[in-house]
Amino acid sequence: MKMSVTNEAELNAEINGSDIVLVDFYAQWCGPCKAMAPTLDKIDGEVAKVVKIDIEEAQDLATKYAVRSVPTFVVFKNGEATDQRAGGMTEGQLRSWLGTA
């Protein structure tokens, strides 16, 4: 199940507790974000743990990770950010990226 976080302490608890974490910075009004939801549901727990951050509820985190558009995805491995991409992706693109990020 995708986890939603609203502050840095919650994010740190999630990224430090798992090998690969995909953080999804999104907004409620974002059409491409909503379109990505089924794909994120498929990969959650299979390829990576998915953590969602609403940029309007966690503006400090959006600023920290230089989120300029949504959706923006950040991959964390062993607690460290290893790659970041903005924009929607197909399931295949997302799986491929997670395998190399």
C-alpha positions, -999 to +999 in steps of 0.1 A: +000+000+000+014+034-010+023+055+020+016+093+021+040+115+041+038+152+049+071+160+066+108+152+065+107+130+096+080+108+080+100+107+047+132+097+065+115+069+083+102+055+050+134+059+029+156+046+057+135+015+062+136+001+027+162-007+000+145+011-030+119+038-025+101+057-052+089+091-040+060+105-060+056+143-057+021+150-069-009+174-066-046+166-063-054+187-094-027+171-116-042+150-144-009+132-153-004+124-116-038+107-115-030+088-147+002+074-130-018+060-100-025+025-115+011+021-126+023+031-091-001+006-076+014-022-097+050-015-088+044-007-051+060-035-031+071-054-062+098-032-076+100-005-051+082+009-021+061+039-033+058+070-010+035+098-021+040+135-012+013+161-020+033+192-029+006+215-015+007+198+020+045+194+021+059+225+003+091+223+023+099+188+009+090+200-027+114+228-023+142+206-008+140+183-038+136+211-063+102+199-076+092+223-104+065+203-120+043+173-111+045+145-112+082+144-101+097+111-090+128+107-068+144+073-063+161+065-030+184+036-025+195+028+011+183+062+022+201+082-004+185+100-034+200+085-065+179+099-094+150+122-102+127+126-131+097+148-139+067+138-160+046+107-165+060+074-177+046+041-189+049+011-166+078-002-188+096+031-187+092+033-149+104-003-143+134+002-166+143+035-149+140+019-114+163-009-125+190+016-135+185+045-111 
